[in-house]
Amino acid sequence: MKKIINDKLLQDKIKEALDILCNTVKTTLGPKGSNVIIDHSSFSPFITNDGVTIANNIESEDQVINTILELAKEASIKTNENVGDGTTTTLVLLQSIYNLGLNLILRGKNPIILKKELSKSLEEIVLQIQGKSHKPTPKELKYIAINASNSQEIGNIVSQAFLKVKNKNAITIKENDSNSTEIVYKKGYTIETNLATKYFLKDKTEITVNNSNILLINTDLYDIEQIANILNYILETKQSFIIIAEDYSNDLVNEILSLSSQENLNIYLLKSPDYGSNKLNILNDLSIISNAKISNGKEINVNDLGRISSVIIDNENTAFIFSINEKIKRNIEILKKELNKKINSNNDFNFISKRLSMFTNGLVEIKVGAQTETERREKNMRFDDALCSISSALNGVMPGSGLILYEISETYKKEKNSNLILKEALKCPFQQIMANAGLESKNILDVIQKYKYKKIYNIKDDTFEDITKTKVLDSTDVVINSLTNALSIASMLLTTTSLIINEYDNDFKKNNNYSEFNM
């Protein structure tokens, strides 16, 4: 059984859904925005002001409302996927554009024509935003991280790490068991540790293997006879030996452990990291570093061996330390070219970017500590917001607090219906930020307009700053994505006149008074 909801009833339901979603999220916008407590079925409740996290946890018992909520959340989710910040601004704009657009449609405006006008106006606004953008200085990137996390400490840590490696994908944020937050810089080519057995580490937390032979096998290794001639070489030379293969038989692992113990040898069996093409690329990188050949498991001999100057193995990661040579330099250039290919998916781009960083600036791990689990989880999300924001800001920054959008709105005349909508909608982020800080936006705006938008109000410091020297900054990509995704979903909702849903509840018709339709 299907249910159809049409026209006025659907419009009312869309507005109700957007109010539930956006009114909850928008109170978190800005440096003095509030937090939201979220219950979780599997974990303890947690506190956050992260827009997309809050949005994803909002549901309704009304099936129609819930369906619309899922559509509306897409705007925030898309912004988060693209730039990792600006999700709350997206919902503020979405709610305003829809409400203003609906008023015009109720007065007779054709929604399809309105959608086309809004799309055209968006192109013009994006050009104006880009015109007010500039390349950030290192200090401005730090301000971006501070603003995104709403924390001087977090902003400083993230900007310090990011400016070191200049690559978001080279930075891992994880929770620390202790109360303190640590930054760990990692040199070398690092893979996830996956030892064939935990007994290789024994009771140690870390092992350093110097000047070791390395064998790379692109398949399973089940029979010790496959590597008998290499083991004879290791026994004669008493050198360290590391093998990376897909998997090992229990018999082989036990024989290697016994041999290592009896002959006092350092032999370690690691399983291949990752799968498919990623695994092959990692093996290829290790081959370049060590000059080892990648074996298919057949006719393995001493000539397949490579050498690595130092390998550091702990419970989580294994780092291969190397010196730059011409072969590695060529590989770095190949990876740079791969990054510029437009055919790369996000996953491919991130993976190539991380590999490149391991060959150049290394990796960084930020271990986030706090007094309680609740605080740690909330803090962890703010670290992630800061990292995403500073990464997106590389393409450009601009004065923040929604001021640029407000200034652009002032240039719009009311000749076109889309201008009428955007003239008001673009003001909403600035107004909401001020409202969340307990300020009257008109009073702040009077001063800003007196200085012809050459001043901006810093809510944290309670001062007006020169627009060219301000700490109040936004990532240009974040602003553009927020507006683009908000307008996209708002336009789709404005051009929708019917909703078809499945009936799950026998009392659905009685409780909601929707028309019945058999499919």
PAROKOL-436038 format. One record per residue (C-alpha): residue number from 1; chain; x negated, z negated, y. Coordinates in Angstrom, 2 decimals. Layout:
BEGIN
ROGU    n  chain        u        w        v
ROGU  NUM      A        X        Z        Y
...
END
This chain:
BEGIN
ROGU    n  chain        u        w        v
ROGU    1      A     0.00     0.00     0.00
ROGU    2      A    -1.24     0.92     3.47
ROGU    3      A    -0.20    -0.34     6.87
ROGU    4      A    -0.23     1.64    10.10
ROGU    5      A    -0.52     0.05    13.55
ROGU    6      A     0.22     2.34    16.50
ROGU    7      A     0.04     2.65    20.28
ROGU    8      A     0.87    -0.48    22.32
ROGU    9      A     0.55    -2.87    19.38
ROGU   10      A    -2.87    -1.44    18.51
ROGU   11      A    -4.02    -1.62    22.14
ROGU   12      A    -3.00    -5.27    22.27
ROGU   13      A    -4.86    -5.96    19.03
ROGU   14      A    -8.03    -4.19    20.28
ROGU   15      A    -7.95    -6.23    23.46
ROGU   16      A    -7.41    -9.43    21.49
ROGU   17      A   -10.30    -8.62    19.15
ROGU   18      A   -12.66    -7.82    22.04
ROGU   19      A   -11.67   -11.03    23.81
ROGU   20      A   -12.37   -13.08    20.68
ROGU   21      A   -15.76   -11.41    20.22
ROGU   22      A   -17.01   -10.92    23.75
ROGU   23      A   -15.71   -14.12    25.32
ROGU   24      A   -17.54   -16.11    22.65
ROGU   25      A   -20.82   -14.23    22.98
ROGU   26      A   -21.03   -13.64    26.74
ROGU   27      A   -21.35   -17.35    27.58
ROGU   28      A   -24.89   -17.18    26.15
ROGU   29      A   -26.12   -14.51    28.61
ROGU   30      A   -28.98   -15.30    30.95
ROGU   31      A   -31.53   -18.11    31.31
ROGU   32      A   -28.81   -20.74    31.71
ROGU   33      A   -26.46   -19.40    29.07
ROGU   34      A   -25.10   -21.82    26.47
ROGU   35      A   -25.61   -22.04    22.72
ROGU   36      A   -23.15   -21.59    19.86
ROGU   37      A   -22.98   -23.64    16.64
ROGU   38      A   -22.48   -21.50    13.55
ROGU   39      A   -21.35   -22.91    10.22
ROGU   40      A   -22.92   -21.41     7.10
ROGU   41      A   -21.64   -21.60     3.54
ROGU   42      A   -25.14   -21.66     2.00
ROGU   43      A   -27.17   -23.51     4.65
ROGU   44      A   -26.69   -26.28     7.16
ROGU   45      A   -25.00   -25.27    10.46
ROGU   46      A   -27.37   -23.83    13.03
ROGU   47      A   -27.46   -23.39    16.79
ROGU   48      A   -28.30   -20.12    18.54
ROGU   49      A   -27.76   -18.03    21.65
ROGU   50      A   -28.65   -14.78    19.90
ROGU   51      A   -25.83   -12.34    20.64
ROGU   52      A   -25.88   -10.24    17.48
ROGU   53      A   -26.17   -13.32    15.23
ROGU   54      A   -23.13   -14.89    16.87
ROGU   55      A   -21.20   -11.62    16.75
ROGU   56      A   -21.89   -11.13    13.04
ROGU   57      A   -20.41   -14.54    12.30
ROGU   58      A   -17.10   -13.96    14.12
ROGU   59      A   -14.15   -13.18    11.86
ROGU   60      A   -10.37   -13.42    11.98
ROGU   61      A    -7.65   -14.12     9.42
ROGU   62      A    -5.71   -11.20    10.92
ROGU   63      A    -6.72    -8.06     9.01
ROGU   64      A    -6.16    -5.81    12.02
ROGU   65      A    -8.24    -7.99    14.32
ROGU   66      A   -10.94    -8.21    11.68
ROGU   67      A   -11.10    -4.43    11.29
ROGU   68      A   -11.46    -3.94    15.04
ROGU   69      A   -14.07    -6.71    15.19
ROGU   70      A   -16.23    -4.84    12.70
ROGU   71      A   -16.05    -1.70    14.86
ROGU   72      A   -16.86    -3.60    18.05
ROGU   73      A   -19.80    -5.40    16.43
ROGU   74      A   -21.38    -2.02    15.76
ROGU   75      A   -22.31    -1.68    19.45
ROGU   76      A   -24.26    -4.94    19.36
ROGU   77      A   -25.77    -4.21    15.94
ROGU   78      A   -26.95    -0.76    17.04
ROGU   79      A   -28.65    -2.21    20.13
ROGU   80      A   -30.34    -4.81    17.94
ROGU   81      A   -31.55    -2.14    15.50
ROGU   82      A   -32.91     0.08    18.28
ROGU   83      A   -34.59    -2.46    20.56
ROGU   84      A   -33.97    -5.94    19.14
ROGU   85      A   -32.60    -7.37    22.39
ROGU   86      A   -29.74    -6.84    24.87
ROGU   87      A   -27.01    -7.46    22.31
ROGU   88      A   -25.03    -9.83    24.54
ROGU   89      A   -25.23    -7.45    27.51
ROGU   90      A   -23.88    -4.74    25.22
ROGU   91      A   -20.74    -6.76    24.48
ROGU   92      A   -20.23    -7.72    28.13
ROGU   93      A   -20.28    -4.03    29.07
ROGU   94      A   -18.13    -3.03    26.09
ROGU   95      A   -15.34    -5.44    27.01
ROGU   96      A   -15.32    -4.39    30.65
ROGU   97      A   -15.43    -0.63    30.00
ROGU   98      A   -12.59    -0.86    27.49
ROGU   99      A   -10.33    -3.00    29.70
ROGU  100      A   -10.87    -0.81    32.76
ROGU  101      A   -10.43     2.37    30.74
ROGU  102      A    -7.24     1.10    29.13
ROGU  103      A    -5.73     0.39    32.55
ROGU  104      A    -6.33     4.02    33.54
ROGU  105      A    -4.86     5.34    30.28
ROGU  106      A    -1.73     3.21    30.74
ROGU  107      A    -1.36     4.84    34.17
ROGU  108      A    -1.41     8.30    32.58
ROGU  109      A    -5.08     9.28    32.26
ROGU  110      A    -5.84    11.42    29.20
ROGU  111      A    -8.25     9.40    27.00
ROGU  112      A   -10.14    12.46    25.71
ROGU  113      A   -10.85    13.69    29.24
ROGU  114      A   -11.84    10.15    30.24
ROGU  115      A   -14.29     9.97    27.33
ROGU  116      A   -15.97    13.21    28.47
ROGU  117      A   -16.20    11.96    32.05
ROGU  118      A   -17.76     8.68    30.88
ROGU  119      A   -20.34    10.55    28.79
ROGU  120      A   -21.29    12.68    31.78
ROGU  121      A   -21.58     9.65    34.04
ROGU  122      A   -23.76     7.90    31.46
ROGU  123      A   -26.33    10.71    31.66
ROGU  124      A   -26.51    10.25    35.43
ROGU  125      A   -26.85     6.47    35.18
ROGU  126      A   -29.64     6.71    32.60
ROGU  127      A   -31.59     8.96    34.95
ROGU  128      A   -31.15     6.44    37.77
ROGU  129      A   -32.28     3.58    35.52
ROGU  130      A   -35.36     5.51    34.44
ROGU  131      A   -36.14     6.21    38.09
ROGU  132      A   -36.32     2.48    38.79
ROGU  133      A   -38.56     1.80    35.79
ROGU  134      A   -42.34     1.40    35.75
ROGU  135      A   -45.06     0.84    33.18
ROGU  136      A   -45.59    -2.89    32.63
ROGU  137      A   -48.76    -4.84    33.27
ROGU  138      A   -49.89    -7.43    30.67
ROGU  139      A   -48.55   -10.17    32.94
ROGU  140      A   -45.16    -8.44    33.15
ROGU  141      A   -45.03    -8.16    29.36
ROGU  142      A   -45.53   -11.91    29.20
ROGU  143      A   -42.62   -12.40    31.61
ROGU  144      A   -40.46   -10.17    29.40
ROGU  145      A   -41.26   -12.35    26.35
ROGU  146      A   -40.58   -15.54    28.32
ROGU  147      A   -37.23   -14.23    29.59
ROGU  148      A   -36.12   -12.95    26.17
ROGU  149      A   -36.88   -16.27    24.47
ROGU  150      A   -35.96   -18.41    27.47
ROGU  151      A   -39.14   -20.38    26.76
ROGU  152      A   -42.51   -20.48    28.49
ROGU  153      A   -44.19   -21.66    25.28
ROGU  154      A   -42.67   -18.97    23.06
ROGU  155      A   -43.26   -16.23    25.63
ROGU  156      A   -46.91   -17.19    25.98
ROGU  157      A   -47.51   -17.26    22.22
ROGU  158      A   -45.76   -13.95    21.54
ROGU  159      A   -47.40   -12.13    24.44
ROGU  160      A   -50.82   -13.47    23.42
ROGU  161      A   -50.31   -12.20    19.86
ROGU  162      A   -48.81    -8.88    20.94
ROGU  163      A   -51.52    -8.06    23.46
ROGU  164      A   -54.07    -8.75    20.73
ROGU  165      A   -52.69    -6.21    18.22
ROGU  166      A   -50.39    -4.11    20.48
ROGU  167      A   -48.04    -3.48    17.59
ROGU  168      A   -44.78    -5.23    16.72
ROGU  169      A   -45.08    -4.27    13.05
ROGU  170      A   -48.46    -6.02    12.86
ROGU  171      A   -46.87    -9.38    13.71
ROGU  172      A   -45.03   -11.52    11.18
ROGU  173      A   -42.89   -14.47    12.26
ROGU  174      A   -42.23   -17.10     9.61
ROGU  175      A   -41.23   -20.74     9.46
ROGU  176      A   -43.96   -23.36     9.24
ROGU  177      A   -43.65   -26.47     7.10
ROGU  178      A   -45.19   -28.63     9.83
ROGU  179      A   -43.90   -29.48    13.31
ROGU  180      A   -46.50   -27.37    15.08
ROGU  181      A   -46.51   -23.64    15.75
ROGU  182      A   -49.65   -21.77    14.72
ROGU  183      A   -51.05   -18.29    15.34
ROGU  184      A   -53.13   -16.87    12.49
ROGU  185      A   -55.14   -13.70    13.13
ROGU  186      A   -55.90   -11.67    10.02
ROGU  187      A   -58.68    -9.12     9.80
ROGU  188      A   -58.94    -6.49     7.11
ROGU  189      A   -56.45    -4.58     5.02
ROGU  190      A   -53.87    -7.11     3.82
ROGU  191      A   -51.44    -6.81     0.93
ROGU  192      A   -49.07    -9.29    -0.65
ROGU  193      A   -50.77   -11.32    -3.36
ROGU  194      A   -49.29   -10.66    -6.78
ROGU  195      A   -51.73   -12.00    -9.36
ROGU  196      A   -51.19   -11.17   -13.01
ROGU  197      A   -51.22   -14.93   -13.61
ROGU  198      A   -51.46   -18.01   -11.39
ROGU  199      A   -54.44   -19.23   -13.47
ROGU  200      A   -56.75   -16.91   -11.52
ROGU  201      A   -56.36   -19.24    -8.53
ROGU  202      A   -56.36   -22.36   -10.71
ROGU  203      A   -56.12   -25.35    -8.37
ROGU  204      A   -57.53   -23.52    -5.36
ROGU  205      A   -55.51   -22.40    -2.35
ROGU  206      A   -57.92   -19.58    -1.46
ROGU  207      A   -60.71   -17.59    -3.11
ROGU  208      A   -63.30   -15.43    -1.38
ROGU  209      A   -64.89   -12.72    -3.52
ROGU  210      A   -67.98   -11.15    -1.97
ROGU  211      A   -69.56    -7.77    -2.75
ROGU  212      A   -67.10    -6.98    -5.51
ROGU  213      A   -66.39    -3.94    -7.67
ROGU  214      A   -62.82    -2.70    -7.44
ROGU  215      A   -60.77    -0.52    -9.80
ROGU  216      A   -57.50     1.11    -8.66
ROGU  217      A   -55.06     2.19   -11.37
ROGU  218      A   -51.78     3.97   -10.60
ROGU  219      A   -50.09     2.82   -13.82
ROGU  220      A   -49.90    -0.09   -16.25
ROGU  221      A   -53.00    -1.48   -17.96
ROGU  222      A   -52.12    -2.81   -21.41
ROGU  223      A   -55.16    -2.32   -23.61
ROGU  224      A   -58.54    -3.89   -22.83
ROGU  225      A   -60.19    -0.97   -24.64
ROGU  226      A   -59.16     1.22   -21.67
ROGU  227      A   -61.72    -0.60   -19.51
ROGU  228      A   -64.25    -1.58   -22.21
ROGU  229      A   -67.14     0.44   -20.75
ROGU  230      A   -66.52    -1.01   -17.28
ROGU  231      A   -66.41    -4.56   -18.65
ROGU  232      A   -69.75    -3.95   -20.38
ROGU  233      A   -71.16    -2.90   -17.01
ROGU  234      A   -69.75    -6.07   -15.37
ROGU  235      A   -71.24    -8.22   -18.14
ROGU  236      A   -74.66    -6.64   -17.69
ROGU  237      A   -74.72    -6.86   -13.89
ROGU  238      A   -72.82   -10.16   -13.57
ROGU  239      A   -70.94    -8.72   -10.59
ROGU  240      A   -67.47    -9.64    -9.36
ROGU  241      A   -64.63    -7.36   -10.41
ROGU  242      A   -61.09    -6.84    -9.03
ROGU  243      A   -58.50    -4.62   -10.70
ROGU  244      A   -55.26    -3.45    -9.07
ROGU  245      A   -52.76    -1.93   -11.53
ROGU  246      A   -48.99    -1.60   -11.87
ROGU  247      A   -48.76    -4.29   -14.56
ROGU  248      A   -50.73    -5.86   -17.44
ROGU  249      A   -50.00    -6.93   -20.99
ROGU  250      A   -50.15   -10.64   -21.76
ROGU  251      A   -52.87   -10.00   -24.33
ROGU  252      A   -55.07    -8.24   -21.78
ROGU  253      A   -54.58   -11.00   -19.19
ROGU  254      A   -55.52   -13.68   -21.73
ROGU  255      A   -58.60   -11.75   -22.87
ROGU  256      A   -59.79   -11.33   -19.26
ROGU  257      A   -59.26   -15.04   -18.56
ROGU  258      A   -61.23   -15.94   -21.69
ROGU  259      A   -64.04   -13.50   -20.86
ROGU  260      A   -64.29   -14.78   -17.28
ROGU  261      A   -64.52   -18.36   -18.47
ROGU  262      A   -67.05   -17.74   -21.25
ROGU  263      A   -69.35   -15.51   -19.22
ROGU  264      A   -68.82   -17.28   -15.88
ROGU  265      A   -67.55   -14.08   -14.27
ROGU  266      A   -65.30   -13.52   -11.25
ROGU  267      A   -62.65   -11.09   -12.53
ROGU  268      A   -59.22   -10.96   -10.92
ROGU  269      A   -56.15    -8.93   -11.88
ROGU  270      A   -53.77    -8.00    -9.06
ROGU  271      A   -50.51    -6.13    -9.44
ROGU  272      A   -49.85    -3.11    -7.21
ROGU  273      A   -48.09    -3.94    -3.95
ROGU  274      A   -44.83    -2.19    -3.08
ROGU  275      A   -43.27     0.78    -4.87
ROGU  276      A   -43.08     4.58    -4.82
ROGU  277      A   -44.77     6.39    -1.95
ROGU  278      A   -45.61     3.13    -0.19
ROGU  279      A   -47.58     1.98    -3.23
ROGU  280      A   -49.46     5.29    -3.38
ROGU  281      A   -50.29     5.12     0.33
ROGU  282      A   -51.63     1.57    -0.03
ROGU  283      A   -53.76     2.59    -3.01
ROGU  284      A   -55.02     5.56    -1.01
ROGU  285      A   -55.96     3.28     1.90
ROGU  286      A   -57.82     0.93    -0.44
ROGU  287      A   -59.55     3.94    -1.95
ROGU  288      A   -60.76     4.99     1.51
ROGU  289      A   -61.99     1.47     2.26
ROGU  290      A   -63.83     1.00    -1.05
ROGU  291      A   -64.65     4.58    -2.15
ROGU  292      A   -62.88     3.83    -5.44
ROGU  293      A   -61.11     6.64    -7.28
ROGU  294      A   -57.43     6.17    -8.10
ROGU  295      A   -57.20     6.32   -11.90
ROGU  296      A   -54.18     7.37   -13.94
ROGU  297      A   -55.19     4.91   -16.67
ROGU  298      A   -56.82     7.51   -18.93
ROGU  299      A   -60.56     7.99   -19.42
ROGU  300      A   -61.44     5.18   -17.04
ROGU  301      A   -65.19     4.87   -16.44
ROGU  302      A   -67.75     3.28   -14.15
ROGU  303      A   -67.60     6.24   -11.77
ROGU  304      A   -64.04     5.22   -10.84
ROGU  305      A   -65.27     1.94    -9.38
ROGU  306      A   -65.48     1.25    -5.67
ROGU  307      A   -67.13    -1.56    -3.71
ROGU  308      A   -65.60    -3.96    -1.23
ROGU  309      A   -67.71    -6.27     0.94
ROGU  310      A   -65.31    -9.21     0.87
ROGU  311      A   -61.86   -10.00    -0.55
ROGU  312      A   -59.93   -13.13     0.42
ROGU  313      A   -57.12   -14.10    -1.98
ROGU  314      A   -54.59   -16.87    -1.34
ROGU  315      A   -51.12   -17.61    -2.67
ROGU  316      A   -49.42   -15.22    -0.24
ROGU  317      A   -51.85   -12.51     0.87
ROGU  318      A   -54.97   -10.69    -0.23
ROGU  319      A   -57.22    -9.35     2.54
ROGU  320      A   -59.82    -6.62     1.96
ROGU  321      A   -62.55    -6.91     4.59
ROGU  322      A   -64.36    -3.69     5.50
ROGU  323      A   -66.61    -2.08     8.11
ROGU  324      A   -65.52     0.98    10.06
ROGU  325      A   -67.15     4.23     8.94
ROGU  326      A   -66.48     7.93     9.50
ROGU  327      A   -64.10     8.15     6.55
ROGU  328      A   -61.99     5.30     7.91
ROGU  329      A   -62.06     6.79    11.42
ROGU  330      A   -60.65    10.04    10.03
ROGU  331      A   -57.90     8.13     8.27
ROGU  332      A   -57.03     6.32    11.51
ROGU  333      A   -56.56     9.69    13.25
ROGU  334      A   -54.37    10.92    10.39
ROGU  335      A   -52.16     7.83    10.67
ROGU  336      A   -51.84     8.30    14.45
ROGU  337      A   -50.63    11.87    13.88
ROGU  338      A   -48.18    10.67    11.24
ROGU  339      A   -46.66     8.24    13.75
ROGU  340      A   -45.91    11.08    16.14
ROGU  341      A   -43.91    13.06    13.58
ROGU  342      A   -40.21    12.98    14.47
ROGU  343      A   -39.16    13.25    10.82
ROGU  344      A   -40.21     9.64    10.15
ROGU  345      A   -37.41     7.19     9.40
ROGU  346      A   -37.60     3.71    10.95
ROGU  347      A   -38.96     2.30     7.67
ROGU  348      A   -41.63     5.00     7.43
ROGU  349      A   -42.61     4.52    11.07
ROGU  350      A   -42.90     0.74    10.67
ROGU  351      A   -44.94     1.08     7.48
ROGU  352      A   -47.36     3.63     8.97
ROGU  353      A   -47.64     1.54    12.12
ROGU  354      A   -48.58    -1.55    10.11
ROGU  355      A   -51.17     0.39     8.07
ROGU  356      A   -52.71     1.70    11.29
ROGU  357      A   -52.94    -1.81    12.71
ROGU  358      A   -54.73    -3.06     9.58
ROGU  359      A   -57.38    -0.40    10.12
ROGU  360      A   -57.76    -1.21    13.82
ROGU  361      A   -56.65    -4.47    15.46
ROGU  362      A   -55.59    -6.45    12.39
ROGU  363      A   -52.45    -8.49    11.76
ROGU  364      A   -51.01   -11.65    13.28
ROGU  365      A   -48.87   -14.30    11.63
ROGU  366      A   -46.92   -16.71    13.83
ROGU  367      A   -45.88   -19.83    11.91
ROGU  368      A   -43.01   -21.45    13.78
ROGU  369      A   -42.81   -25.23    13.57
ROGU  370      A   -40.20   -27.72    14.78
ROGU  371      A   -38.95   -31.25    14.18
ROGU  372      A   -35.85   -30.24    12.20
ROGU  373      A   -34.71   -27.31    10.06
ROGU  374      A   -31.94   -26.52    12.55
ROGU  375      A   -34.39   -26.39    15.46
ROGU  376      A   -36.86   -24.34    13.41
ROGU  377      A   -34.30   -21.66    12.57
ROGU  378      A   -33.10   -21.42    16.17
ROGU  379      A   -36.67   -21.27    17.44
ROGU  380      A   -37.56   -18.63    14.87
ROGU  381      A   -34.82   -16.34    16.23
ROGU  382      A   -36.09   -16.78    19.79
ROGU  383      A   -39.59   -15.81    18.67
ROGU  384      A   -38.10   -12.69    17.13
ROGU  385      A   -36.16   -11.91    20.35
ROGU  386      A   -39.35   -12.23    22.38
ROGU  387      A   -41.30    -9.97    20.03
ROGU  388      A   -38.60    -7.27    19.97
ROGU  389      A   -38.23    -7.39    23.74
ROGU  390      A   -41.94    -7.16    24.53
ROGU  391      A   -42.30    -4.28    22.08
ROGU  392      A   -39.44    -2.28    23.64
ROGU  393      A   -40.83    -3.00    27.12
ROGU  394      A   -43.94    -0.90    26.47
ROGU  395      A   -41.95     2.16    27.56
ROGU  396      A   -41.04     0.60    30.89
ROGU  397      A   -39.69    -2.44    32.72
ROGU  398      A   -37.41    -2.97    35.71
ROGU  399      A   -35.98    -5.87    37.74
ROGU  400      A   -33.64    -7.92    35.55
ROGU  401      A   -30.55   -10.14    35.77
ROGU  402      A   -28.35    -7.05    35.70
ROGU  403      A   -29.35    -6.35    39.29
ROGU  404      A   -30.29    -2.69    38.79
ROGU  405      A   -26.94    -1.93    37.16
ROGU  406      A   -25.19    -3.69    40.05
ROGU  407      A   -27.19    -1.68    42.59
ROGU  408      A   -26.34     1.58    40.78
ROGU  409      A   -22.66     0.62    40.77
ROGU  410      A   -22.76     0.40    44.57
ROGU  411      A   -23.75     4.07    44.80
ROGU  412      A   -20.61     5.20    42.95
ROGU  413      A   -17.66     6.56    44.82
ROGU  414      A   -14.17     6.43    43.37
ROGU  415      A   -13.42    10.14    43.24
ROGU  416      A   -13.58    10.33    39.41
ROGU  417      A   -11.85     7.97    37.03
ROGU  418      A   -15.09     7.37    35.12
ROGU  419      A   -16.74     6.32    38.38
ROGU  420      A   -13.96     3.83    38.98
ROGU  421      A   -14.61     2.28    35.56
ROGU  422      A   -18.38     2.22    35.78
ROGU  423      A   -18.39     1.01    39.38
ROGU  424      A   -16.81    -2.22    38.15
ROGU  425      A   -18.26    -2.44    34.64
ROGU  426      A   -21.89    -2.19    35.78
ROGU  427      A   -21.40    -5.30    37.90
ROGU  428      A   -20.35    -7.47    34.95
ROGU  429      A   -23.76    -8.42    33.44
ROGU  430      A   -25.00    -9.70    36.84
ROGU  431      A   -21.74   -11.57    37.45
ROGU  432      A   -21.78   -13.12    33.98
ROGU  433      A   -25.40   -14.27    34.28
ROGU  434      A   -24.60   -15.98    37.58
ROGU  435      A   -21.39   -17.52    36.22
ROGU  436      A   -23.25   -18.93    33.21
ROGU  437      A   -25.69   -20.55    35.65
ROGU  438      A   -22.80   -22.10    37.59
ROGU  439      A   -23.45   -19.87    40.60
ROGU  440      A   -21.12   -17.85    42.79
ROGU  441      A   -22.35   -14.27    42.37
ROGU  442      A   -21.08   -13.24    45.82
ROGU  443      A   -23.26   -15.80    47.57
ROGU  444      A   -26.36   -14.62    45.71
ROGU  445      A   -25.44   -10.99    46.25
ROGU  446      A   -24.99   -11.46    50.00
ROGU  447      A   -28.66   -12.42    50.31
ROGU  448      A   -29.83    -9.62    48.02
ROGU  449      A   -27.82    -7.00    49.92
ROGU  450      A   -29.10    -8.37    53.21
ROGU  451      A   -32.58    -7.42    52.00
ROGU  452      A   -31.26    -4.07    50.67
ROGU  453      A   -31.98    -4.96    47.04
ROGU  454      A   -35.65    -5.67    47.80
ROGU  455      A   -35.15    -9.28    46.71
ROGU  456      A   -34.01   -10.70    43.39
ROGU  457      A   -32.79   -14.18    42.55
ROGU  458      A   -34.85   -16.15    40.01
ROGU  459      A   -32.37   -18.55    38.41
ROGU  460      A   -35.04   -20.65    36.69
ROGU  461      A   -37.05   -21.27    39.85
ROGU  462      A   -34.04   -21.21    42.22
ROGU  463      A   -35.84   -18.80    44.54
ROGU  464      A   -35.47   -15.27    45.87
ROGU  465      A   -38.46   -13.12    44.91
ROGU  466      A   -39.85    -9.82    46.13
ROGU  467      A   -38.55    -7.13    43.78
ROGU  468      A   -42.07    -5.72    43.26
ROGU  469      A   -43.57    -9.09    42.29
ROGU  470      A   -40.73   -10.69    40.37
ROGU  471      A   -40.93   -12.48    37.03
ROGU  472      A   -37.29   -11.57    36.39
ROGU  473      A   -37.68    -8.37    34.38
ROGU  474      A   -35.79    -6.37    31.76
ROGU  475      A   -37.02    -3.80    29.29
ROGU  476      A   -35.79    -0.38    30.42
ROGU  477      A   -35.05     0.65    26.83
ROGU  478      A   -32.96    -2.49    26.33
ROGU  479      A   -30.83    -1.79    29.41
ROGU  480      A   -30.28     1.86    28.46
ROGU  481      A   -29.42     1.00    24.85
ROGU  482      A   -27.02    -1.76    25.90
ROGU  483      A   -25.09     0.59    28.17
ROGU  484      A   -25.19     3.57    25.81
ROGU  485      A   -23.93     1.66    22.77
ROGU  486      A   -21.29    -0.23    24.73
ROGU  487      A   -19.92     2.99    26.20
ROGU  488      A   -20.00     4.74    22.83
ROGU  489      A   -17.83     2.14    21.05
ROGU  490      A   -15.57     1.60    24.09
ROGU  491      A   -14.91     5.36    24.32
ROGU  492      A   -14.06     5.55    20.62
ROGU  493      A   -11.64     2.65    20.91
ROGU  494      A   -10.01     4.17    24.02
ROGU  495      A    -9.34     7.43    22.17
ROGU  496      A    -7.84     5.65    19.12
ROGU  497      A    -4.04     5.43    18.85
ROGU  498      A    -3.55     4.43    15.21
ROGU  499      A    -5.14     2.13    12.67
ROGU  500      A    -4.57     2.32     8.90
ROGU  501      A    -5.43    -0.73     6.83
ROGU  502      A    -4.95    -1.97     3.28
ROGU  503      A    -2.38    -4.69     2.73
ROGU  504      A    -3.88    -7.64     0.86
ROGU  505      A    -1.33   -10.35     1.62
ROGU  506      A     2.28   -10.23     0.41
ROGU  507      A     3.40   -11.95     3.59
ROGU  508      A     1.45    -9.51     5.79
ROGU  509      A     4.46    -7.49     6.92
ROGU  510      A     6.52   -10.57     7.62
ROGU  511      A     3.79   -12.36     9.54
ROGU  512      A     2.48    -9.42    11.56
ROGU  513      A     5.50    -7.13    11.91
ROGU  514      A     3.56    -3.89    11.29
ROGU  515      A     5.19    -0.68    10.10
ROGU  516      A     4.89     0.17     6.39
ROGU  517      A     3.42     3.41     5.16
ROGU  518      A     2.82     4.53     1.57
ROGU  519      A    -0.32     6.62     1.00
END
